[in-house]
Every structure is written in structure tokens, then in C-alpha cells.
Amino acid sequence: MACAFCESGRNGVIWDRVVRYEPIETVEAQLREIVERGHTAAMFYDDILPINKARTQAIMARLRKYELIWRCFLRTDIISHQGGLNYLREMAESGLVEVLAGVESADNRIKANVHKGTTIEQDTQVLRWCKELGIKFKASIILGLPGETPDDVARTLKLCTDLGRQRAVIFPIFYEPVSADEIKADKRFTLRRMRPDHLELYRTCYEINFKAVPRLFVDNQRAGGVSWTKRTVMQLLGKGEVFSWRRTFRKLQKQLANSELGAIEKEPKYAG
């Protein structure tokens, strides 16, 4: 489980391959402090929290004890292998309300190219389980992955459209290699390498998020103890950001339409 684009567990450049868990007592003390500070929710930033099922179950017992709702990252293959729907149900019953999974592409060949280790079938199955259990599903996709073709982009666009209909949130990101050879060969994906189909995928993801994120933001801020007044102000600021992003997408579309090379010549503010 070491994706080609992810530093975690790859070659020890920043992180090595040794996992060190904090004692459950330390985790419980952190959860207790969260409650004492007036918060009602917790977010776990471990990339693959559910992989150690016994430890996760111990943490879930503490979450129930302090009546906290929570969010986490996960891999869909781990959920599938560790109990599937029953494991997710146990997590939901302990207060899990939101997950983020790295889907990256709708094509299993592209996933294999970057050693993702998950399949699109696993991704869509976990999405269905989350929907059944009332867990908000958020996904990341990556533009410009090695070996990507226009057909792959079209399949991923269709997947994102389907995810949007199921009220998922989608985060589009650009491929950023971590290996020295790929960095030297300048394999990173940028706006200047974006084609019209990339832009349509990118724009579609943001349009889906413009509808879904504001409600999520309010819920998260409420759980964090932010006052109604501050939440309202931040919502208004968010509407301004939506306007800015849509204006940026129009500029990018115009650049692509006018460019003989079919590429973006200037990277506008707020995009990328």
C-alpha cells in the first residue's frame, strides 16, 4: 500500500516504513481534552486509520464514551477486507459521519500504474455502503496520472458526475511525483499541460462541491463550537470564493479555446 504519488511509506524520503502508534490512553486523553474545550467532533488524520481493526475498535469505544462524532481517511480495499459493510456499520454506530477515500481514477489500469492497490469496484461499493449508513463520502481524484488517455479522463468525468448525483464531495488534485527520476523528467501535471477534457473534469468537480461543501462546512463549524455569527460571515465569504472560481474557469476555457496549442499559456490566480 504505497502509491507512487504519496510520500507515506515510500523509500523513507520523509517518512520511513515503521508505524508507531500512540498508546490508547494518550488518544483517550486527547479526546477528553476535545470535549473539555467544548468541541463535539474529532478528525483523524491518519491516512489509513481503519487498517488496525482492534485498535480502531478500541478508539471507537472511547468515542462512544465521550459522545463525539468523527471523521477519518480510509482506503476502500481495507474496508472491503476488514469486514466490509459490518465494519463500516460499527464505525457509524460509534459516531462516524464522514470519510475521505482516494479514488484517483475511474480506470483500474491507471490505478495499477501508480500502485494504488484499490479498484474502482471497491470504491463504488464502499460509496454505496456509506450512503446506506448515512456516512458522507468524499473522494479525491488526480489529473495527469502516468499513462492517462482522453478515454480515461472521460471515464473519470462520468464517475464524478455519478458521485455528484449521490451527493459525494470530490477533490480534484494534480499529479505530483515523488520519485527523483520523475521529478527530474518534469512529470508533474500543471495547468499548462491541461487539455479541454481535463478542464471540464476539473470544473465539474468544483461545481459539485459548490453545492455540497457549504452544508458540510456549516456542520463542521457547528461541531467545532463556532458561533452562528461567524458561521454566517464565513458562508458569505465562501459565496464570494465560488464567484471567483467560476470566473477563473471561464478564463481558462477562453484560453484553451483561443490557443493554437490547446494549452493554457498563463496560470490565473486561484486556479491550480
C-alpha positions as CSV (number, residue, x, y, z in Angstrom):
1,M,0.0,0.0,0.0
2,A,2.4,2.7,-1.2
3,C,1.0,4.9,-4.0
4,A,3.6,6.3,-6.5
5,F,2.4,9.8,-5.8
6,C,2.3,9.6,-2.0
7,E,5.2,10.1,0.4
8,S,3.8,7.9,3.2
9,G,5.8,4.7,3.4
10,R,7.8,5.2,0.2
11,N,11.5,4.9,0.4
12,G,11.9,6.8,3.7
13,V,12.4,10.1,1.9
14,I,10.4,11.9,4.6
15,W,8.6,9.0,6.4
16,D,10.0,5.6,6.8
17,R,8.1,2.3,6.7
18,V,7.9,1.9,10.5
19,V,4.5,2.6,12.1
20,R,4.4,3.9,15.7
21,Y,1.0,4.0,17.4
22,E,0.3,6.3,20.3
23,P,-1.0,4.5,23.4
24,I,-4.8,4.3,23.6
25,E,-4.5,6.1,26.9
26,T,-2.9,9.1,25.1
27,V,-5.7,9.0,22.4
28,E,-8.3,9.0,25.1
29,A,-6.7,11.9,26.9
30,Q,-6.8,13.9,23.6
31,L,-10.5,13.0,23.1
32,R,-11.2,14.1,26.7
33,E,-9.4,17.4,26.1
34,I,-11.5,18.0,22.9
35,V,-14.7,17.6,25.0
36,E,-13.3,19.8,27.8
37,R,-12.6,22.5,25.2
38,G,-16.3,22.5,24.2
39,H,-16.0,20.6,20.9
40,T,-18.3,17.8,19.8
41,A,-16.3,16.2,17.0
42,A,-12.9,14.8,16.1
43,M,-11.0,14.4,12.9
44,F,-8.3,11.6,12.5
45,Y,-5.6,12.5,10.0
46,D,-4.1,9.0,9.9
47,D,-4.1,8.1,6.2
48,I,-5.5,4.6,6.9
49,L,-6.9,4.6,10.4
50,P,-9.2,1.5,9.9
51,I,-6.3,-0.8,8.9
52,N,-5.7,-1.9,12.5
53,K,-9.2,-3.1,13.3
54,A,-8.6,-3.9,17.0
55,R,-7.0,-0.5,17.7
56,T,-9.8,1.2,15.7
57,Q,-12.4,-0.6,17.8
58,A,-10.7,0.5,21.0
59,I,-10.7,4.1,19.8
60,M,-14.4,3.8,18.8
61,A,-15.2,2.7,22.3
62,R,-13.7,5.9,23.6
63,L,-15.5,8.0,21.0
64,R,-18.8,6.5,22.2
65,K,-17.8,7.2,25.8
66,Y,-17.3,10.9,25.1
67,E,-20.2,11.1,22.7
68,L,-18.1,12.5,19.8
69,I,-18.9,12.4,16.2
70,W,-15.8,11.9,14.0
71,R,-14.3,11.8,10.5
72,C,-11.4,9.9,9.0
73,F,-9.5,9.0,5.9
74,L,-9.6,5.4,4.6
75,R,-8.8,3.0,1.8
76,T,-11.6,1.2,0.2
77,D,-9.7,-2.1,-0.1
78,I,-9.0,-2.1,3.7
79,I,-12.7,-1.7,4.4
80,S,-13.6,-4.5,2.0
81,H,-11.0,-6.8,3.6
82,Q,-11.7,-5.9,7.2
83,G,-15.4,-6.7,7.3
84,G,-17.0,-4.5,4.7
85,L,-20.5,-3.2,5.5
86,N,-20.4,-4.7,9.0
87,Y,-17.1,-2.8,9.8
88,L,-18.5,0.4,8.4
89,R,-21.7,0.0,10.4
90,E,-19.7,-0.4,13.6
91,M,-17.9,2.7,12.8
92,A,-21.1,4.6,12.0
93,E,-22.6,3.5,15.3
94,S,-19.6,4.9,17.1
95,G,-20.3,8.3,15.5
96,L,-18.5,8.2,12.2
97,V,-20.2,10.8,9.9
98,E,-17.7,11.4,7.1
99,V,-14.8,9.7,5.2
100,L,-12.3,10.6,2.5
101,A,-11.1,7.9,0.1
102,G,-8.5,8.3,-2.6
103,V,-10.3,7.1,-5.8
104,E,-7.8,8.9,-8.1
105,S,-9.2,7.4,-11.4
106,A,-12.1,5.5,-12.8
107,D,-9.7,3.2,-14.7
108,N,-8.1,0.3,-12.9
109,R,-5.2,0.3,-15.4
110,I,-4.3,3.8,-14.3
111,K,-4.7,2.8,-10.6
112,A,-2.3,-0.1,-11.2
113,N,0.2,2.3,-13.0
114,V,0.6,4.2,-9.7
115,H,0.4,1.1,-7.4
116,K,-2.9,2.3,-5.9
117,G,-3.9,-1.1,-4.7
118,T,-7.6,-0.4,-4.9
119,T,-10.1,-0.9,-7.6
120,I,-13.0,1.2,-8.9
121,E,-15.3,-1.7,-7.9
122,Q,-14.2,-1.4,-4.3
123,D,-14.6,2.4,-4.4
124,T,-18.1,2.3,-5.7
125,Q,-19.1,-0.5,-3.3
126,V,-17.8,1.4,-0.2
127,L,-19.7,4.5,-1.5
128,R,-22.9,2.5,-1.6
129,W,-22.3,1.2,1.9
130,C,-21.6,4.8,3.1
131,K,-24.8,6.0,1.5
132,E,-26.8,3.2,3.1
133,L,-25.3,4.1,6.6
134,G,-25.7,7.8,6.2
135,I,-21.9,8.4,6.1
136,K,-20.8,11.4,3.9
137,F,-18.4,10.1,1.2
138,K,-15.6,12.4,0.0
139,A,-13.3,11.3,-2.8
140,S,-10.0,12.6,-4.3
141,I,-9.2,12.2,-8.0
142,I,-5.9,13.0,-9.6
143,L,-5.4,14.7,-13.0
144,G,-2.4,13.8,-15.2
145,L,-1.6,10.4,-13.8
146,P,1.0,8.4,-15.8
147,G,-0.5,6.6,-18.8
148,E,-3.7,8.7,-18.7
149,T,-5.6,8.9,-22.0
150,P,-8.6,11.1,-23.1
151,D,-10.8,8.0,-22.7
152,D,-9.6,7.6,-19.1
153,V,-10.4,11.3,-18.4
154,A,-13.9,10.7,-19.9
155,R,-14.5,7.7,-17.7
156,T,-13.4,9.6,-14.6
157,L,-15.6,12.5,-15.6
158,K,-18.6,10.1,-15.8
159,L,-17.6,8.7,-12.4
160,C,-17.5,12.1,-10.8
161,T,-20.9,13.0,-12.3
162,D,-22.3,9.8,-10.8
163,L,-20.7,10.5,-7.5
164,G,-22.2,14.0,-7.5
165,R,-25.7,12.6,-8.0
166,Q,-25.1,10.6,-4.9
167,R,-24.1,13.8,-3.0
168,A,-20.5,12.9,-2.7
169,V,-17.8,15.6,-2.5
170,I,-14.9,15.3,-4.9
171,F,-11.4,16.9,-4.6
172,P,-9.5,17.2,-7.9
173,I,-5.8,17.4,-7.4
174,F,-2.8,17.5,-9.9
175,Y,-0.3,14.6,-10.2
176,E,2.9,15.5,-8.3
177,P,5.6,12.8,-8.5
178,V,7.8,11.9,-5.5
179,S,10.4,9.8,-7.2
180,A,13.7,11.5,-8.2
181,D,13.5,10.2,-11.8
182,E,10.0,11.6,-12.4
183,I,10.8,14.9,-10.8
184,K,13.9,15.2,-12.9
185,A,11.9,14.4,-16.0
186,D,9.3,17.0,-15.1
187,K,6.4,14.6,-14.9
188,R,4.3,16.8,-12.7
189,F,0.9,17.9,-14.0
190,T,0.2,21.6,-14.2
191,L,-2.4,23.9,-15.7
192,R,-0.1,24.4,-18.7
193,R,-0.5,20.7,-19.5
194,M,-4.3,20.8,-19.1
195,R,-6.4,19.9,-22.1
196,P,-10.1,20.9,-22.5
197,D,-11.2,17.5,-21.2
198,H,-9.0,17.9,-18.1
199,L,-10.6,21.4,-17.5
200,E,-14.1,20.0,-17.9
201,L,-13.3,17.3,-15.3
202,Y,-11.7,19.9,-13.0
203,R,-14.7,22.3,-13.4
204,T,-17.3,19.6,-12.9
205,C,-15.7,18.5,-9.6
206,Y,-15.8,22.1,-8.3
207,E,-19.4,22.6,-9.4
208,I,-20.4,19.5,-7.5
209,N,-18.5,20.8,-4.4
210,F,-20.1,24.3,-4.7
211,K,-23.4,22.6,-4.0
212,A,-22.3,20.2,-1.3
213,V,-19.4,21.9,0.6
214,P,-21.3,24.8,2.2
215,R,-23.6,22.5,4.2
216,L,-20.6,20.3,5.3
217,F,-18.7,23.5,6.3
218,V,-21.6,24.7,8.5
219,D,-21.9,21.2,10.1
220,N,-18.2,21.0,10.8
221,Q,-18.0,24.6,12.2
222,R,-21.0,23.9,14.4
223,A,-19.4,20.8,15.8
224,G,-16.3,22.8,16.4
225,G,-18.1,25.3,18.6
226,V,-18.0,28.2,16.1
227,S,-20.7,30.8,16.8
228,W,-23.7,31.3,14.4
229,T,-22.5,34.8,13.6
230,K,-19.0,33.7,12.5
231,R,-20.5,30.8,10.5
232,T,-22.8,33.2,8.6
233,V,-19.9,35.5,7.8
234,M,-17.8,32.6,6.6
235,Q,-20.7,31.4,4.4
236,L,-20.9,34.8,2.8
237,L,-17.1,34.8,2.2
238,G,-17.5,31.4,0.7
239,K,-20.0,32.6,-1.8
240,G,-17.5,35.2,-3.0
241,E,-14.9,32.4,-3.5
242,V,-17.4,30.5,-5.6
243,F,-17.9,33.5,-7.8
244,S,-14.1,33.9,-8.1
245,W,-13.6,30.2,-9.1
246,R,-16.3,30.3,-11.7
247,R,-14.7,33.4,-13.2
248,T,-11.4,31.6,-13.2
249,F,-12.8,28.6,-15.0
250,R,-14.3,30.9,-17.7
251,K,-10.9,32.5,-18.2
252,L,-9.3,29.1,-18.5
253,Q,-11.9,27.9,-21.0
254,K,-11.3,31.0,-23.1
255,Q,-7.6,30.5,-23.1
256,L,-7.9,26.9,-24.2
257,A,-10.4,27.9,-27.0
258,N,-8.1,30.6,-28.3
259,S,-4.8,28.6,-28.0
260,E,-3.5,27.0,-31.1
261,L,-1.6,24.5,-29.0
262,G,-4.7,23.7,-27.0
263,A,-2.9,24.6,-23.8
264,I,-3.2,27.2,-21.1
265,E,-0.5,29.8,-21.5
266,K,-1.0,31.8,-18.3
267,E,-2.0,30.4,-14.9
268,P,-4.6,32.7,-13.4
269,K,-5.0,33.4,-9.8
270,Y,-6.9,31.0,-7.6
271,A,-6.6,28.0,-10.0
272,G,-4.3,25.1,-9.7
